[in-house]
Amino acid sequence: MKIELVFDAKATLGEGPAWDSKTQSLYWVDILEKRVYHGTELLVQLDDLVGCLAPCENGRLILGMRRALADLDVDSRRVALLAPLDSELPANRINDGKCDPAGRFIFGTMDMNEKDSSGALYSFDGKTIARLLDGVRISNGLAWSPDHKIFYYIDTPTREVKAFDYDVATGQIANPRIALRIPASLGFPDGMTSDVAGNLWIALWGGAQISKWNPNTGQLLEQIPIPALQTSSCVFGGKDMNELYVASARVGMSVADLKKYPLSGGLFKVVANVEGMRTFEFSQTQQP
């Protein structure tokens, strides 16, 4: 597969790419620099950390800030508070998040020192924030099966991808089990997306690659080298939904690592031979 550098952003912590099918646009964030990008352009410089985002049905973006959810008007670039996350510890922040097939925003938190399992996984329906899971250390990748009946989730230090039964009507998860175990030699599992065949595409932090897995068998199907040591997340986009966009980071890298991987922090594109699942939109009125 051909790997293309879309933008040499040198992002400190590039993360959370999301594809807006309506506008054929890619949005992503640099968490530590408090920035939201629209493709290769800086859309807005924020006053606080931003962990993730998702497109909304109304054309706006929902943002996962440090300890709150916010609404971003793409045209005016105005940010408005949607819901505070008062239950979180002061040392925690929102990390990865995306919308479920019904339009809820599913997001997780983490200890900013990456030491304690004090994070959690939440669901926001536009009115109420509900807690789905406790005891999380670094809440990361989220994805759904093509029939929407299985939810996949990554707590990075466990090196596991867990599968849950998913009730689209209620947004509840049940019956947790381990779908994948990621060998230490490959790096840490970070952001994740899925394709229409049900395979999972996982960014491997410290592994300089994207990996493709069959969650039903646990088989590693493909490894795609990326010229960035800390690949952080990926999403499918493009007119035919076969363009895999990959975010990466520079945070914590040594001088030697940066010399070996000078494009770290860049945004990349891989044209795949599969069709990816679409990015679900946030809706104030969920439709199972």
Secondary structure as GFF3:
##gff-version 3
##sequence-region A 1 288
A	DSSP	beta_strand	3	7	.	.	.	ID=ss1
A	DSSP	beta_strand	14	20	.	.	.	ID=ss2
A	DSSP	beta_strand	25	30	.	.	.	ID=ss3
A	DSSP	beta_strand	35	38	.	.	.	ID=ss4
A	DSSP	beta_strand	41	45	.	.	.	ID=ss5
A	DSSP	beta_strand	50	55	.	.	.	ID=ss6
A	DSSP	beta_strand	61	65	.	.	.	ID=ss7
A	DSSP	beta_strand	68	72	.	.	.	ID=ss8
A	DSSP	beta_strand	79	84	.	.	.	ID=ss9
A	DSSP	beta_strand	92	99	.	.	.	ID=ss10
A	DSSP	beta_strand	105	111	.	.	.	ID=ss11
A	DSSP	beta_strand	119	124	.	.	.	ID=ss12
A	DSSP	beta_strand	129	136	.	.	.	ID=ss13
A	DSSP	beta_strand	139	144	.	.	.	ID=ss14
A	DSSP	beta_strand	150	155	.	.	.	ID=ss15
A	DSSP	three_ten_helix	156	158	.	.	.	ID=ss16
A	DSSP	beta_strand	160	167	.	.	.	ID=ss17
A	DSSP	beta_strand	172	181	.	.	.	ID=ss18
A	DSSP	three_ten_helix	184	186	.	.	.	ID=ss19
A	DSSP	beta_strand	188	194	.	.	.	ID=ss20
A	DSSP	beta_strand	200	205	.	.	.	ID=ss21
A	DSSP	beta_strand	209	214	.	.	.	ID=ss22
A	DSSP	beta_strand	219	225	.	.	.	ID=ss23
A	DSSP	beta_strand	230	237	.	.	.	ID=ss24
A	DSSP	beta_strand	243	249	.	.	.	ID=ss25
A	DSSP	alpha_helix	255	260	.	.	.	ID=ss26
A	DSSP	beta_strand	267	271	.	.	.	ID=ss27
###
